Amino acid sequence: MKISVLSPVYNEQTHLPEMLDSLKAQTHEDWEVLFVDDGSTDDTVQVIRQAAEADPRFRLVAHGEKFGKAKAFNMAFEASCGDAVVLLAGDDRLPQDSLAVRAADIATCVPGDLGLAAYKLRSFSEDAEFDGMELPRGDATSASGGVLTFTRELADLVFPIPESLPSEDIWLGFAGPALTRRYIRNPVVVLEYRIHGGNSNPRGRDFETMSASIAPRHEAWRLLLEQERFLLPAEDRVHLDALYSAEKSRRQGNVLGVLTQRGLSKAERGSLAAMSDPRLWSLRQRFYKILSGRQGR
């Protein structure tokens, strides 16, 4: 089974060699990595070219301009040919058996399953507060992009990602689980997620910066409701409507509106409420490690 790894990158010359080494060390050897450089101003492109010269499984699909993350993922997907699709950031790493575990699970799917496999991640960071967290907690799995593995037939449905979105995570993390007919949840670590100051995640930012950056991400909920490419189950449409209604309350700073929104889990209401008010956001930051990993689905 060939696995296509999609990897948009931007200014990753420092961390990219670790990512490349983790791929070359995989026990499952039938893979390709599709890189799209999103306008890097450092030597990221040169690092990729050197890797591709040594190993043709690494491919530089496009570079030279700022595409935007969603478009970069779409370009990488269009160039891919694997039976399964994985997402990987240029600053993250894969445990040695990551692709083997994913391939074994996806191999159990048959045509028509629209198969999806979900796993766990482990953080690593120079900051001890964020190092060594295994997420989600317990036996839960995550619907975050880097720990999902899509069969080709499911990926063909959920791609392309709307290019008005600043990132892929919410679109793929909602559409994949909603559309799959065979959802494999295997609570093993398949991703080593680097936490540092350059992450696109709004963690660690002041309230105003976080709120401004999270609002366009949450537009994915509205776009999923409005799209006509695939039919979402009724219960997922109800869930999306509740999420977007809570998001509108969040933008207004209406904490009570978020907390009383029907159709959401306690974890979802709590997460959105924390992003609705500067004081709650400050508390969320202070107890980040304690509160993280409670929304696996």
BAMARSE-907154 format. One record per residue (C-alpha): x, y, z. Coordinates in steps of 0.02 Angstrom, whole numbers. Layout:
<pts>
+--------+--------+--------+
:      u :      v :      w :
+--------+--------+--------+
:      X :      Y :      Z :
...
+--------+--------+--------+
</pts>
This chain:
<pts>
+--------+--------+--------+
:      u :      v :      w :
+--------+--------+--------+
:      0 :      0 :      0 :
:     69 :    168 :    -51 :
:     42 :    310 :     72 :
:     42 :    490 :     10 :
:    105 :    615 :    138 :
:     49 :    793 :    104 :
:    164 :    926 :    173 :
:    146 :   1114 :    145 :
:    297 :   1199 :    221 :
:    349 :   1377 :    261 :
:    520 :   1427 :    329 :
:    557 :   1255 :    401 :
:    743 :   1240 :    364 :
:    782 :   1217 :    549 :
:    658 :   1078 :    586 :
:    636 :    996 :    416 :
:    789 :    881 :    426 :
:    712 :    794 :    578 :
:    549 :    768 :    485 :
:    642 :    697 :    334 :
:    745 :    580 :    443 :
:    587 :    516 :    528 :
:    513 :    471 :    359 :
:    670 :    384 :    297 :
:    668 :    280 :    457 :
:    491 :    214 :    429 :
:    471 :     25 :    433 :
:    337 :     42 :    298 :
:    435 :     96 :    145 :
:    302 :    120 :     12 :
:    267 :    306 :     28 :
:    284 :    473 :    -60 :
:    297 :    647 :     14 :
:    223 :    790 :    -84 :
:    297 :    956 :    -29 :
:    224 :   1125 :    -74 :
:    332 :   1269 :    -16 :
:    219 :   1412 :     35 :
:    335 :   1558 :     -3 :
:    480 :   1519 :    113 :
:    615 :   1651 :    131 :
:    745 :   1534 :    205 :
:    829 :   1378 :    132 :
:    678 :   1263 :    148 :
:    668 :   1232 :    -40 :
:    853 :   1189 :    -48 :
:    833 :   1063 :     94 :
:    690 :    979 :      1 :
:    784 :    976 :   -164 :
:    934 :    894 :    -83 :
:    820 :    764 :     -3 :
:    733 :    730 :   -170 :
:    899 :    707 :   -260 :
:    946 :    573 :   -134 :
:    774 :    490 :   -122 :
:    642 :    509 :   -261 :
:    503 :    474 :   -137 :
:    522 :    656 :    -86 :
:    444 :    772 :   -216 :
:    437 :    961 :   -225 :
:    270 :    996 :   -309 :
:    273 :   1186 :   -310 :
:    366 :   1334 :   -238 :
:    405 :   1516 :   -272 :
:    249 :   1603 :   -210 :
:    132 :   1618 :    -62 :
:    -11 :   1499 :    -99 :
:    -95 :   1492 :     71 :
:   -102 :   1334 :    175 :
:   -266 :   1265 :    109 :
:   -215 :   1288 :    -73 :
:    -46 :   1212 :    -36 :
:   -131 :   1057 :     35 :
:   -243 :   1048 :   -118 :
:    -94 :   1059 :   -235 :
:     -4 :    921 :   -141 :
:   -159 :    812 :   -146 :
:   -183 :    838 :   -333 :
:     -5 :    777 :   -362 :
:    -25 :    623 :   -251 :
:    -62 :    444 :   -304 :
:    -63 :    342 :   -144 :
:   -196 :    223 :    -81 :
:   -200 :    318 :     84 :
:   -172 :    501 :    124 :
:    -82 :    573 :    276 :
:    -45 :    754 :    325 :
:    122 :    803 :    402 :
:    192 :    973 :    450 :
:    372 :   1013 :    413 :
:    413 :   1035 :    597 :
:    337 :    871 :    659 :
:    403 :    693 :    659 :
:    335 :    517 :    638 :
:    375 :    374 :    756 :
:    464 :    235 :    663 :
:    309 :    124 :    645 :
:    185 :    264 :    608 :
:    155 :    226 :    425 :
:    156 :     38 :    456 :
:     18 :     55 :    587 :
:    -84 :    165 :    471 :
:    -61 :     51 :    321 :
:   -115 :   -103 :    420 :
:   -275 :    -17 :    478 :
:   -320 :     57 :    309 :
:   -289 :   -113 :    227 :
:   -442 :   -179 :    320 :
:   -555 :    -58 :    224 :
:   -647 :   -110 :     67 :
:   -717 :     -3 :    -75 :
:   -869 :     92 :    -15 :
:   -807 :    107 :    164 :
:   -742 :    284 :    139 :
:   -619 :    227 :    271 :
:   -539 :    340 :    400 :
:   -416 :    298 :    538 :
:   -383 :    408 :    690 :
:   -243 :    397 :    817 :
:   -152 :    494 :    954 :
:     -6 :    615 :    957 :
:    134 :    651 :   1078 :
:    200 :    828 :   1098 :
:    382 :    875 :   1110 :
:    449 :   1045 :   1154 :
:    597 :   1137 :   1228 :
:    470 :   1206 :   1352 :
:    446 :   1074 :   1487 :
:    265 :   1129 :   1512 :
:    220 :   1068 :   1337 :
:    337 :    920 :   1321 :
:    281 :    738 :   1325 :
:     92 :    760 :   1322 :
:      0 :    612 :   1247 :
:   -160 :    676 :   1169 :
:   -303 :    644 :   1181 :
:   -304 :    569 :   1353 :
:   -349 :    389 :   1390 :
:   -412 :    279 :   1249 :
:   -482 :    423 :   1146 :
:   -417 :    466 :    973 :
:   -403 :    635 :    888 :
:   -481 :    706 :    731 :
:   -335 :    827 :    710 :
:   -259 :    824 :    536 :
:    -90 :    746 :    572 :
:   -162 :    594 :    660 :
:   -295 :    556 :    530 :
:   -269 :    436 :    385 :
:   -391 :    442 :    238 :
:   -425 :    309 :    110 :
:   -409 :    378 :    -66 :
:   -597 :    369 :    -94 :
:   -633 :    473 :     61 :
:   -494 :    596 :     20 :
:   -570 :    619 :   -152 :
:   -729 :    679 :    -65 :
:   -656 :    797 :     64 :
:   -528 :    877 :    -51 :
:   -511 :   1012 :   -111 :
:   -514 :   1114 :     49 :
:   -597 :   1284 :     25 :
:   -452 :   1402 :     -7 :
:   -533 :   1544 :     88 :
:   -492 :   1448 :    248 :
:   -325 :   1484 :    334 :
:   -298 :   1301 :    379 :
:   -357 :   1125 :    345 :
:   -389 :   1060 :    520 :
:   -573 :   1096 :    553 :
:   -632 :   1057 :    376 :
:   -547 :    888 :    367 :
:   -571 :    849 :    552 :
:   -759 :    868 :    536 :
:   -794 :    809 :    358 :
:   -691 :    650 :    372 :
:   -776 :    577 :    527 :
:   -947 :    634 :    464 :
:   -931 :    548 :    296 :
:   -837 :    388 :    336 :
:   -931 :    223 :    345 :
:   -785 :    137 :    430 :
:   -704 :    241 :    567 :
:   -552 :    152 :    640 :
:   -501 :    222 :    809 :
:   -334 :    153 :    862 :
:   -267 :    242 :   1018 :
:    -82 :    229 :    979 :
:     39 :    373 :    949 :
:     76 :    400 :    763 :
:    134 :    582 :    769 :
:    263 :    679 :    867 :
:    195 :    856 :    870 :
:    320 :    996 :    898 :
:    260 :   1141 :   1007 :
:    356 :   1301 :    981 :
:    329 :   1487 :    954 :
:    304 :   1468 :    767 :
:    153 :   1352 :    773 :
:     -1 :   1412 :    679 :
:   -106 :   1357 :    827 :
:   -161 :   1512 :    927 :
:    -98 :   1436 :   1090 :
:     11 :   1558 :   1187 :
:    -55 :   1715 :   1101 :
:   -141 :   1860 :   1185 :
:   -331 :   1860 :   1181 :
:   -352 :   1986 :   1040 :
:   -228 :   1898 :    927 :
:   -304 :   1728 :    965 :
:   -481 :   1787 :    933 :
:   -436 :   1868 :    768 :
:   -345 :   1711 :    709 :
:   -475 :   1585 :    767 :
:   -625 :   1670 :    687 :
:   -577 :   1630 :    506 :
:   -535 :   1451 :    556 :
:   -710 :   1429 :    627 :
:   -784 :   1486 :    461 :
:   -756 :   1305 :    411 :
:   -916 :   1262 :    506 :
:  -1017 :   1383 :    400 :
:   -936 :   1325 :    238 :
:   -972 :   1143 :    281 :
:  -1155 :   1187 :    306 :
:  -1164 :   1283 :    141 :
:  -1065 :   1165 :     28 :
:  -1156 :   1053 :    -96 :
:  -1014 :    935 :   -142 :
:  -1063 :    799 :    -19 :
:  -1214 :    761 :     89 :
:  -1180 :    769 :    275 :
:  -1288 :    665 :    393 :
:  -1428 :    763 :    475 :
:  -1353 :    747 :    649 :
:  -1189 :    820 :    588 :
:  -1278 :    968 :    510 :
:  -1366 :    999 :    676 :
:  -1198 :    991 :    764 :
:  -1120 :   1113 :    639 :
:  -1263 :   1234 :    661 :
:  -1239 :   1228 :    850 :
:  -1052 :   1256 :    832 :
:  -1073 :   1405 :    718 :
:  -1209 :   1480 :    827 :
:  -1091 :   1467 :    976 :
:   -953 :   1544 :    871 :
:  -1062 :   1696 :    836 :
:  -1090 :   1713 :   1023 :
:   -903 :   1694 :   1052 :
:   -864 :   1836 :    932 :
:   -983 :   1948 :   1029 :
:   -900 :   1903 :   1194 :
:  -1062 :   1820 :   1248 :
:   -997 :   1688 :   1367 :
:  -1171 :   1644 :   1430 :
:  -1231 :   1618 :   1252 :
:  -1090 :   1496 :   1222 :
:  -1117 :   1402 :   1384 :
:  -1304 :   1383 :   1355 :
:  -1290 :   1331 :   1172 :
:  -1382 :   1168 :   1145 :
:  -1310 :   1027 :   1042 :
:  -1131 :   1042 :   1104 :
:  -1030 :    938 :   1225 :
:   -969 :   1012 :   1388 :
:   -792 :   1011 :   1318 :
:   -846 :   1106 :   1162 :
:   -940 :   1237 :   1261 :
:   -795 :   1255 :   1381 :
:   -668 :   1275 :   1242 :
:   -769 :   1407 :   1151 :
:   -810 :   1498 :   1313 :
:   -625 :   1509 :   1353 :
:   -600 :   1596 :   1186 :
:   -742 :   1718 :   1220 :
:   -671 :   1819 :   1363 :
:   -493 :   1881 :   1401 :
:   -501 :   1823 :   1582 :
:   -557 :   1648 :   1536 :
:   -425 :   1641 :   1400 :
:   -292 :   1687 :   1528 :
:   -350 :   1544 :   1639 :
:   -349 :   1426 :   1490 :
:   -169 :   1475 :   1455 :
:   -117 :   1453 :   1635 :
:   -187 :   1277 :   1647 :
:   -152 :   1225 :   1467 :
:    -73 :   1057 :   1507 :
:   -209 :   1007 :   1630 :
:   -350 :   1053 :   1511 :
:   -275 :    986 :   1349 :
:   -330 :    826 :   1266 :
:   -509 :    819 :   1329 :
:   -598 :    837 :   1162 :
:   -545 :    682 :   1067 :
:   -680 :    612 :    955 :
+--------+--------+--------+
</pts>
